[in-house]
Amino acid sequence: MTALILADLLDPHPDFGADPRPFVALMVVGFVLGVAGHVVRAKSLVALGIGMVFLATFALPLAVHVLKATG
């Protein structure tokens, strides 16, 4: 039973997922903001950049995956 649930959640089918371009764009903007924050020594800008990279690489793709699997 558990294997069937996991098989549904981890479907490697090519149609599964979303267009990666918005995630890559968000990640690039996050890196640019993080570097700019280091250059001007603004901790809040560095934190914002780190947060954007985290969202682009983990949180948003995970949310898309879970919503696609349940909906």
LORO-389000 format. One record per residue (C-alpha): x, y, z; residue number from 0. Coordinates in Angstrom, 3 decimals, padded with zeros to 6 digits. Layout:
REM residues N
      east     north        up  rodo
         X         Y         Z   NUM
...
REM end
This chain:
REM residues 71
      east     north        up  rodo
   000.000   000.000   000.000     0
   002.760   002.444   000.959     1
   004.673   001.580  -002.208     2
   001.670   002.537  -004.326     3
   001.353   005.899  -002.578     4
   005.070   006.586  -003.042     5
   004.875   005.540  -006.682     6
   002.128   008.106  -007.237     7
   004.052   010.866  -005.475     8
   007.370   010.161  -007.185     9
   006.124   009.757  -010.735    10
   009.136   010.145  -013.075    11
   006.876   010.644  -016.105    12
   008.115   013.465  -018.389    13
   004.744   015.261  -018.297    14
   005.056   015.676  -014.544    15
   006.384   018.982  -013.273    16
   006.524   022.598  -014.335    17
   008.539   024.768  -016.674    18
   011.949   025.266  -015.009    19
   012.615   028.721  -016.483    20
   010.853   030.724  -013.716    21
   012.738   028.761  -011.064    22
   016.074   029.351  -012.797    23
   015.286   033.059  -013.209    24
   014.398   033.361  -009.516    25
   017.610   031.554  -008.577    26
   019.748   033.835  -010.765    27
   018.111   036.951  -009.308    28
   018.715   035.554  -005.820    29
   022.393   035.000  -006.551    30
   022.740   038.506  -007.988    31
   021.066   040.039  -004.924    32
   023.227   037.951  -002.607    33
   026.429   039.044  -004.344    34
   025.264   042.673  -004.376    35
   024.522   042.394  -000.669    36
   028.032   041.146  -000.008    37
   029.522   043.976  -002.068    38
   027.616   046.710  -000.225    39
   027.732   044.817   003.099    40
   023.963   044.736   003.539    41
   022.971   041.695   005.586    42
   019.304   042.039   004.699    43
   020.091   041.949   000.976    44
   022.236   038.844   001.457    45
   019.438   037.189   003.427    46
   016.910   038.094   000.728    47
   019.162   036.566  -001.933    48
   019.627   033.387   000.092    49
   015.872   033.168   000.624    50
   015.190   033.552  -003.087    51
   017.694   030.836  -003.978    52
   016.116   028.544  -001.362    53
   012.652   029.200  -002.783    54
   013.800   028.571  -006.353    55
   015.724   025.380  -005.655    56
   013.643   023.678  -002.977    57
   010.448   025.221  -001.635    58
   008.602   026.182  -004.824    59
   009.500   023.024  -006.817    60
   008.423   020.937  -003.811    61
   005.132   022.838  -003.624    62
   004.530   022.295  -007.352    63
   005.326   018.614  -006.963    64
   002.970   018.141  -004.012    65
   000.143   020.160  -005.555    66
   000.472   018.333  -008.862    67
   000.472   014.950  -007.095    68
  -002.580   015.711  -004.962    69
  -004.594   017.646  -007.528    70
REM end
